[in-house]
Structure formats: C-alpha cells, structure tokens
Amino acid sequence: MIQAERSYWESKLYGRKFDLIVLGAGLTGQSIAHFFKKNNPAKKVLVVDRGFYPIGASTRNAGFACFGSVTEHMADMEIEEESKIIDRIRRRIHGLGLLRQTLGDKNIGYREPGAYEIFTDARVYEQALEHLDICNRWLREAAGLEEVYQKCEHNGFPAISIKQEGCLHPGKMMRTLYEKNLAAGVEFRWQSQVESIDQDNGVLILENGIELEGEQLAVATNSFTSTLLDDIDIKPGRGFVFVTKPIPNLQWKGTYHFDRGYYYFRGVEGDRFLLGGARSLDIDVETTTEFGTNQKIKKSLTSFANDVLRLPEGWEIDTEWSGIMGFTSTKSPMLQRINNKTSVVAGLSGMGVALGMQLGKEAAEVMK
Ligand SMILES: Cc1cc2nc3c(=O)[nH]c(=O)nc-3n(C[C@H](O)[C@H](O)[C@H](O)COP(=O)(O)OP(=O)(O)OC[C@H]3O[C@@H](n4cnc5c(N)ncnc54)[C@H](O)[C@@H]3O)c2cc1C
C-alpha cells in the first residue's frame, strides 16, 4: 500500500465532500447509487468497494431470477408470519420487474427456460402438494399471478412447475448497471477497503488512512456489514457453485430447485450445467466470510449430479467458486436508517438478484 501526504491539488479534487457515499458496489449498493443519482442528477455520488470488481455475492451467484419454491416457502413459514412472507414475495417480483426494465433483458441475458422443483421423497412431495393452494394464493395476493405452482412430472421426477421464473447472467447484469452508473456520473473507487465508519459524521476511513466524507452514507456490504457496524446482526453464509464443460444431450436445461432451495441447478449457455448449494450439510462451517471450497459439500453435489440427476458419464467441472451471502434472522432484508447520516441496506438472505435493485430503489427514496 502506497502512503503519501496529500498535495494541494489532490485535496481540491479528491478531498471534496460527496452528497452520498455508498459502501459496497454489489447489486444493492450500485442500485442505491443509480436511483439516488436519477432522483438527484446534480448531486455527487461515490461508490467505494474493496475489490477490483464487486467481491461478495452479486457477481458470484447462480443467476436465478426467482421468487421461491414451494418447500422454500414452507420452510419460511416456520420462522416468519404469513404477511411478511407475502410482502417479501411481492418485493421479489417487483424487484425482478424493476431489474429487467432498468437494465434490459438482452443486456442481462434474461431467459425463462422453464422452472421446476423436483422431489425424491414421496412424503415430502405429498406435503408440498398439500401447500400448493396456499402458495398459489400468496402469489395471487402478492402480484396477481394465477396458478404459479402446478403439480407435474419432469425428467422422470415428481415435480412442481413454477410459472414466470427466469434466469440471467450475473456478470452481464453487474456490468450493465456499472456502465449506466458511469454514464450518469456516479464516481467509483475500487480496491478501497473501508476499515471503519464514523456513523455520526458520515465519514469512511480507508485502510490506507484516507478519509471520505459524505452528507449521507449508505452501507451496502451485505454479509460483511457486522465487521463494520457492531450492532448489526447479519450472519454470513458461504455458497458453493460449479459450472461444467459442455455436456452433449443435457436434459437439465431449465432452472431447478430441490430441498427448500438449498440445492439449485440450471442450464447455462452452450449445454453447460450449473449446480450449487448444499450449505445445509455443514452449516456451522459455512457461516463464514472466508471464500473457499468445502470438500464435503463439493463431494455431495457431485454425487447428487451423478446419482440423482444422472448427468451423462464423463461430465467435468469447468469452473468452481464460492460467494458470501448475508442472512437476517427472519430472512427479511434490512433497510435501516441508523441516524440522519447513515443507513444500512443489507441481509438479502440469498435472494438478492430479485431483491437487490428493489431495496436499492427504496433506500434511495428514503435518502432523498
Ligand atoms: C453462491 C451464491 C448463489 C446465489 N444465487 C442466487 C440466485 O440464484 N438468485 C438470487 O436471487 N440470489 C442469489 N444469491 C444471493 C445474491 O447474490 C445476493 O443476495 C446479492 O448479490 C447481494 O448483493 P449485495 O450488493 O447486497 O451484496 P454483495 O454483492 O455481497 O456486495 C457487497 C460488496 O461490499 C464490498 N465490501 C464488503 N466489505 C467491504 C469493506 N470493508 N470495504 C469496501 N468494500 C467492502 C464487497 O467487496 C462487495 O462488493 C446467491 C449468492 C451466492 C453467494
């Protein structure tokens, strides 16, 4: 790290106070910047991130543009009341609409290739079918969508189809948003690790000692928020994903869910296959902000691909990676104004592709 005193010229240029500084250049942070700048074109907006590009979840997720499977909703019923679940579904659906409208389907590689939850346990399938009516009612109440979940069979498995779920290319999504923000005049400082926050005065202190001052601060560091703000309780959750090399005659070209959303898989451009999840197998170890591969989870996903999904023999992993999610205790995201200078927008609980832009827009309106 280079240390040097600041010149007169640098102070004039870089010592300026910003109207808004957003900490975290993921989908949430960049959406806050996008909508704040759109609402206030003359105001100075800065986004600060520790990475060469965003390095949390937004460019490392599985690209499901989804609002929940039936067993995921059933699991949510155990920790949250119905009205909150319906409200979250509503925000996810609005968020996906907003994302597509703001960035454009073509730019983000949006597709709807067909979505299913599959089952291997007859009893669990029976229970899920018993919840079809309630889940369909929730979708109707949340977004006016009719008969979203329907009993079916898919690739020889008992299944529930999910109308209107899609998928996208997370890298293209983030690139498009970044380009829109640059064009609108939002400034960025990459590779700037924030060490601490002076919440009362709206100041960020970087690892290299530089201080940045904002009339307002928006902290959008998701899973990493608790390391910067003591009173914020967001638990990290590491997720593991791999994409295979092209597989001839791949049968799994849609988007798929299994076991309360803990396992997810989908087709990726050019006959490749993406599989991820299984965090539930080693939840304590995966409650971490460290990137890396848990071999137990990788092995289990590989067996799932071979023994359950029966991928054709000879398939190979092309790329594997991890990303870090941030969970609140109820899975409802946090949009909290700490004081008149600082707000926190975090805890997207594994649903941020759908929720990130919606939450960013809501936060930008609060910060008007
Ligand atoms: C493996 C995986 C698969 C997923 N799949 C899906 C999916 O299919 N569909 C879906 O809806 N959601 C999915 N998610 C969740 C979704 O990706 C997240 O909810 C969403 O990206 C969160 O966005 P964010 O901007 O809030 O956080 P992030 O993208 O994590 O952004 C936080 C940013 O803060 C920066 N930062 C952190 N600390 C500091 C610091 N001290 N100084 C400076 N910068 C800092 C980080 O570098 C990072 O860029 C998945 C997540 C993972 C990990």
Ligand as a Chemical Component Dictionary entry (heavy atoms), coordinates in Angstrom:
data_LIG
# 
_chem_comp.id                   LIG 
_chem_comp.type                 NON-POLYMER 
_chem_comp.pdbx_formal_charge   0 
_chem_comp.three_letter_code    LIG 
# 
loop_
_chem_comp_atom.comp_id 
_chem_comp_atom.atom_id 
_chem_comp_atom.alt_atom_id 
_chem_comp_atom.type_symbol 
_chem_comp_atom.charge 
_chem_comp_atom.model_Cartn_x 
_chem_comp_atom.model_Cartn_y 
_chem_comp_atom.model_Cartn_z 
_chem_comp_atom.pdbx_ordinal 
LIG C1  C1  C 0 -23.255 -18.847 -4.417 1  
LIG C2  C2  C 0 -24.405 -17.901 -4.398 2  
LIG C3  C3  C 0 -25.509 -18.136 -5.202 3  
LIG C4  C4  C 0 -26.581 -17.241 -5.191 4  
LIG N1  N1  N 0 -27.597 -17.437 -6.079 5  
LIG C5  C5  C 0 -28.606 -16.542 -6.126 6  
LIG C6  C6  C 0 -29.627 -16.672 -7.085 7  
LIG O1  O1  O 0 -29.571 -17.563 -7.939 8  
LIG N2  N2  N 0 -30.661 -15.793 -7.066 9  
LIG C7  C7  C 0 -30.734 -14.785 -6.128 10 
LIG O2  O2  O 0 -31.714 -14.041 -6.108 11 
LIG N3  N3  N 0 -29.736 -14.592 -5.256 12 
LIG C8  C8  C 0 -28.675 -15.442 -5.235 13 
LIG N4  N4  N 0 -27.655 -15.248 -4.362 14 
LIG C9  C9  C 0 -27.714 -14.085 -3.461 15 
LIG C10 C10 C 0 -27.368 -12.777 -4.164 16 
LIG O3  O3  O 0 -26.244 -12.949 -4.990 17 
LIG C11 C11 C 0 -27.104 -11.719 -3.090 18 
LIG O4  O4  O 0 -28.233 -11.642 -2.227 19 
LIG C12 C12 C 0 -26.849 -10.340 -3.675 20 
LIG O5  O5  O 0 -25.881 -10.406 -4.676 21 
LIG C13 C13 C 0 -26.404 -9.402  -2.563 22 
LIG O6  O6  O 0 -25.990 -8.202  -3.160 23 
LIG P1  P1  P 0 -25.349 -7.067  -2.270 24 
LIG O7  O7  O 0 -24.999 -5.969  -3.183 25 
LIG O8  O8  O 0 -26.250 -6.762  -1.125 26 
LIG O9  O9  O 0 -24.049 -7.728  -1.624 27 
LIG P2  P2  P 0 -22.626 -8.105  -2.329 28 
LIG O10 O10 O 0 -22.799 -8.470  -3.743 29 
LIG O11 O11 O 0 -22.007 -9.127  -1.422 30 
LIG O12 O12 O 0 -21.840 -6.754  -2.269 31 
LIG C14 C14 C 0 -21.189 -6.280  -1.110 32 
LIG C15 C15 C 0 -19.957 -5.510  -1.568 33 
LIG O13 O13 O 0 -19.374 -4.895  -0.413 34 
LIG C16 C16 C 0 -17.971 -4.891  -0.597 35 
LIG N5  N5  N 0 -17.353 -4.757  0.722  36 
LIG C17 C17 C 0 -17.538 -5.547  1.804  37 
LIG N6  N6  N 0 -16.816 -5.113  2.851  38 
LIG C18 C18 C 0 -16.133 -4.012  2.417  39 
LIG C19 C19 C 0 -15.212 -3.120  3.033  40 
LIG N7  N7  N 0 -14.843 -3.242  4.315  41 
LIG N8  N8  N 0 -14.699 -2.103  2.295  42 
LIG C20 C20 C 0 -15.063 -1.929  0.980  43 
LIG N9  N9  N 0 -15.936 -2.757  0.355  44 
LIG C21 C21 C 0 -16.473 -3.781  1.058  45 
LIG C22 C22 C 0 -17.681 -6.237  -1.246 46 
LIG O14 O14 O 0 -16.439 -6.220  -1.907 47 
LIG C23 C23 C 0 -18.880 -6.414  -2.174 48 
LIG O15 O15 O 0 -18.595 -5.987  -3.483 49 
LIG C24 C24 C 0 -26.560 -16.115 -4.333 50 
LIG C25 C25 C 0 -25.446 -15.866 -3.548 51 
LIG C26 C26 C 0 -24.369 -16.746 -3.571 52 
LIG C27 C27 C 0 -23.167 -16.449 -2.722 53 
# 
loop_
_chem_comp_bond.comp_id 
_chem_comp_bond.atom_id_1 
_chem_comp_bond.atom_id_2 
_chem_comp_bond.value_order 
_chem_comp_bond.pdbx_ordinal 
LIG C1  C2  SING 1  
LIG C2  C3  SING 2  
LIG C2  C26 DOUB 3  
LIG C3  C4  DOUB 4  
LIG C4  N1  SING 5  
LIG C4  C24 SING 6  
LIG N1  C5  DOUB 7  
LIG C5  C6  SING 8  
LIG C5  C8  SING 9  
LIG C6  O1  DOUB 10 
LIG C6  N2  SING 11 
LIG N2  C7  SING 12 
LIG C7  O2  DOUB 13 
LIG C7  N3  SING 14 
LIG N3  C8  DOUB 15 
LIG C8  N4  SING 16 
LIG N4  C9  SING 17 
LIG N4  C24 SING 18 
LIG C9  C10 SING 19 
LIG C10 O3  SING 20 
LIG C10 C11 SING 21 
LIG C11 O4  SING 22 
LIG C11 C12 SING 23 
LIG C12 O5  SING 24 
LIG C12 C13 SING 25 
LIG C13 O6  SING 26 
LIG O6  P1  SING 27 
LIG P1  O7  DOUB 28 
LIG P1  O8  SING 29 
LIG P1  O9  SING 30 
LIG O9  P2  SING 31 
LIG P2  O10 DOUB 32 
LIG P2  O11 SING 33 
LIG P2  O12 SING 34 
LIG O12 C14 SING 35 
LIG C14 C15 SING 36 
LIG C15 O13 SING 37 
LIG C15 C23 SING 38 
LIG O13 C16 SING 39 
LIG C16 N5  SING 40 
LIG C16 C22 SING 41 
LIG N5  C17 SING 42 
LIG N5  C21 SING 43 
LIG C17 N6  DOUB 44 
LIG N6  C18 SING 45 
LIG C18 C19 SING 46 
LIG C18 C21 DOUB 47 
LIG C19 N7  SING 48 
LIG C19 N8  DOUB 49 
LIG N8  C20 SING 50 
LIG C20 N9  DOUB 51 
LIG N9  C21 SING 52 
LIG C22 O14 SING 53 
LIG C22 C23 SING 54 
LIG C23 O15 SING 55 
LIG C24 C25 DOUB 56 
LIG C25 C26 SING 57 
LIG C26 C27 SING 58 
# 
